[in-house]
Amino acid sequence: MSKSGLSFKYLITILTGVLISCCNTESPHLTINFDKRASMPGKGRSSAVGFAVSGKGYVTLGRNADNVQLNDCWEYDPQLNTWKQKSSFPGIPRVKASAIVLNNKAYIGLGHNNAVGVYNPTSCLKDFWEYKPETDTWRRLADFPSNFTDACISFVYNYAIYIGIGFSESSYGSELWKYIPAEDKWIRLNDFTGRQRFGAVACQNDRHIFFGTGYRTGNLNDWWEYHPESDSWTELESMPDNGRVNSVSLCIDNRFFVATGRHFGGNLTGGHVKSDLMEYGLSIDGWHLRGEIPDGNRENAIAFVIDGRGYIGFGENDNGVLNDFWCFKP
């Protein structure tokens, strides 16, 4: 065979191998199934916060089916599949607060005082609290130094807490702040470089911090990585839908998930709530549909991770506030 024939055959072999490799890399994973767990006492809960510390899950704040804002706090034991009431949050009851865990303590606050009825300076809550599950005690910290307190994102890096990109009395935010617990001090960082918004999600592992979705006069489906060392952002592959707000996100064994939420809009513009579980593949910068929460269309749910399992529940849909609770293992 001529040298050109060998080269052509060699090229075809390489291309075939590349195509097979791409198909194997990008093929969908197995569908994830969900197990129903015990509901929390009460009349359901929406726009609450959830977090996990030392093998237990916690849910606090939000509102119930009677549209009453709540400040009670509940602990979930996954081994017993039971809920136990703990000390209530000491501040004003609220919706769409922020909660993040660092060094086995939860940091909770901000949010919106829905009882006010309209957005004004008194509806944007700036108080910030430390909760120690070990002693079931609360301690007030320095207030958040901004009015962009509603439906913020939050994450941790290098013993600091990052919160921002929420809504204020009348405008969408791009501010990002860093809180240093050892100094009880807030530091303003560079503003987010993409579109202002609220109701977005953030999830992370030890090496990557991802952020996206939300709403700003329209549904957003963009996806970004934040680089804390340089305080900068890189845009990645958008979610393969028309955008969502009020979703949840989880990182389980270095895998990244976004679930539920609402594509905002009326009956004539395709508005709907979602039950899907989407996985972001870092190696391919792409997305896969991994499963659907049974009868699970909802927004404003809670989510946390315990021992390699994801927990998602509560929230609301077009029929009202929900009280179901689900578990999955990827």
N, C-alpha and C positions, 0 to 999 in steps of 0.2 A: 504494500500500500504506500502511496506517496506521502511525503511529509505533510502536505496540505490536508490529505484525507485523515491522517492521524490527528492533526490539530483540530479538525472539524469534529471528529468523533470525541476527542478529549473535551472540547468545549461543550458538546451536547451532554456529556456525562456530568460535567460540573454544574451546568444549569439545571439538569434533572435533580441532582442532589440538593441544590439550593432550594428548588421548588418544593421537594419533599420535606426538607428541613423546615421551611416556612410554614407549610401546611400543618406539620406536626406541632410546631411551636404555637400557632395561632388557633388550633382546633379547640373547641369548647371543652371545658372540664365536665365532669359528671354533675348532674343536677343535685343541688343541695336540698335536703329535706328538713322540715321544721317539726319540733316536738312542742306540744302545748304544755305550758307550766301553770302553776297556781296564780290566779288573779290576786291583785292587791286588794285589801279591804276598802270599801267605799264605793262611790258612784263613778268609777272611772277617773281618768286623769289625762289632761292634755297640756302641752306647752310646759312640762315639768323639766327637771334635770335628773340625769342618772349617772352614777359613777360606781366604780368597784375598788375596794381596798381589802387586802389580805383575805381574799377568797370569798368575800361577801359583796353583794350588790346593794346600792342605796338609791332611793328615789325621794325627791322632795320638791316642794313648790308646785306651780302649775295651777290649774283650775279643774273643777269637777263638772259633772253633767248638769248641775244647777247653775253653772257659770259663777260659782263661788271660788275666789282665789284662796289658795291653800299655803300653809307653812309647816304642815306636819312632815315628819321624816320617817321613812320605813326602811328596814334592813331585810334583804332577801338572802336566805340560806339555800344555796343550790343543792346541798346534800340532803336536806330535809324537805326541800321544795315548800318552804313556809316563809311568811312575812312576820316581822316583829316591829312594833312601833318604837321609835327612839325619841330623843329630845328634839323638840320642834326648832326649826330655824327661827332665830330671835328677831329678825327684821320684819319689814312689811311683807305680807304675802304678795306674790308676783307671778308673772308669766315670762317665758323666754329669757330666763336668767342664764348665767354662765357657770360651769362647774368643771374643775380640772383637778387631777390628783398628782401630788408630788411628795415623795418621802412619807408615804402612808398617811398623809393628811389630805383632806379635800378643801379646795378653795372655791367659795361659792358667793355669788352676788350679782350685781347689776340687774338687768331686766327691765320690765315695764309694769307699772302699776295700772292694771287694766280697770281698776275701780274708779279711776279718775274719769274715764270715759272718752277723753280726747287727749291728743298728744300736746303736752305743755311741759315747762321745766320741772313740774312736780311729778310728772308721770315717768320721767327717766330716772331710774334709781341707781345711785352710784356707790352704795355701801358694799363692802367686801368683807367676807368672813372666812375664818379658818375653822374647819370641823375636824376633830380627832375622834375617829370611831372607837379607838381603844378605850377612851375615857368617856365617850359620848358627850363631849363638851364643845362649845362654840366660843370663838373669840373674834371681836371686831378688829379689822385692820384698817389701813389707810384707804380712804375713798378713792374710787376710780376718777381720774382728773379730766373727764370728758363727758359730754352729753350723749355720745353715741354708745348707748348702753343696751339697746334692744336687739335681741337675736344676733349676738356677736359670735365669732369663732374663738376658740381657745386651744392652746397646746403648750407643751413644756419643752425646754431645751436647756441643758447645762445648769440645772438648779434654778432656773428662772421660769416664770409663767408669762405667756404671751396672750393678749386679748385685744380684740378690735374688730373693725369692719362691720359695724352694726348700724342701727337706725337711731336718729335723734328725734327731736320734736317734729321735724318736718323735712328731713333730708337724709339721704343715704350716705354711708360713711366709707372712708378709705383709711382712716387712722389705725395705726397699730401701736400698742403699748406693751412694754415689758415691766413685769413686777418682780422685784427681788425680795423674797421672803426674809432673808437674813437681815435686810435693812429696812423692811416695811416701806419700800420706795418704788414709785412708778417712774419710768423713763419713756419718753416718746421716741419712736423709731421712724424710719422712712414710711411715708404713706404707700399703700398698695398701688401698684402701677397700672392695674387693670381697671375695669369699670367699678364704680362705687355700687354698693349693694347692701342687703341684709338677708338673713335667713340662709346663709351659706353653711358649708361643713368643712371641717379640717380633720385629718387623721395622720398618724405618724408611727414610725418605729424609731430605732436608735440612730438611723442614718438619713431618713427622709421625712419631710413634712409636706403634706399635700393639702390643697385647698381648692374649693370651687363650688359651683352651682350658686343658687340664690336668686334674688329678684331686684331689678331696678327698672321700673316702668315696663318690664318685660322679663320673661323667664330666661335664665342664664344656664348654660351647660358647659362653660369653660372649666379647665382644670390646670392648676399651677403647682409648682414646687417652690417652697420658700427656703432660702439659704441664710440661716441666722448669722453665720460668720461674716458675710458680706452685707447682710440686711438687704437682700435683693430677691427678685422673683424671676422664674423661668416658666413660660407658658408651654403646656404639654398638650396631648391629644384630648379634645373635648369629649364629653360623654355622647354616646350615639342616640340622642333623643333631642327634643325641642326645649329642654331645660326644665328645671324643677326648683322648688323652694321648700324650706322647712323639712328637709330630709334628715337622716342620721348617717353616721359613718363609723366604721370600726377598723382596727388593725388586729388581725389574728395570725400569729406565727408568721409575721412579716408579709402578710397578704392584706390588701386594702379593699374595703367594701363600702359602697354607698347604697342606701336602701330607702324606700318609701318616699314621701314628699308629695307635693302638688305641682302639676303644670297649671299655673294660674290662668284663668280665663273663663268666660261664660259658656253656656251651652252651644252657642254659635261659633265659638272660637276654639273648641277642643279642650276646654278646661277639665281636669280630672285629677283624682288622687291615685297614688301608685302603691303597688305591693311588691315591686321587684327588688331583687338583690343583685346588684351589679358589682363585678370585680374588676379593679384596675390592674393590668399586668405591666409591671415596671419594665420587664425585659423587652417587651414589644411596644411599650407606650400605647396600649390599646385596652379595650373593654370587652368583657363577656357578661352575658346574662347568666346568673348562676342558679336562680330559683325564684319562687314567688311565695310570700307568706300566705298561708291558707286564709281566705276571706279577709285578707290583710290590708286592703287599700286604706291608706291613712297618711296624715301629715302630723307634725308636732309630736312625734313619738319620742321614746327614750331608748338608749342603747348603751350597753357596756359589755366587757369581755372578762370572763373568769375561767382560768385554767384551760385556755384554748377553745373555749366555746363562746359564741356570740349570743347575746340576749337582746331582743327587740320587743317592744310592746307599748300598749296604751296609745295615746294620741287621739285623733278625731278624723271623721270623714263627713260626707255630706248628710249622713243620718244622725250624727251626734258624737259624743265623747265615748271612747272605747275603754275596756278594762281587760282585754286579753293580753297574754304574755307568752312569748315564744323563744325557743332555744334552737341553735343549730351548731353543727361542727363541720368545718370545711373538709 
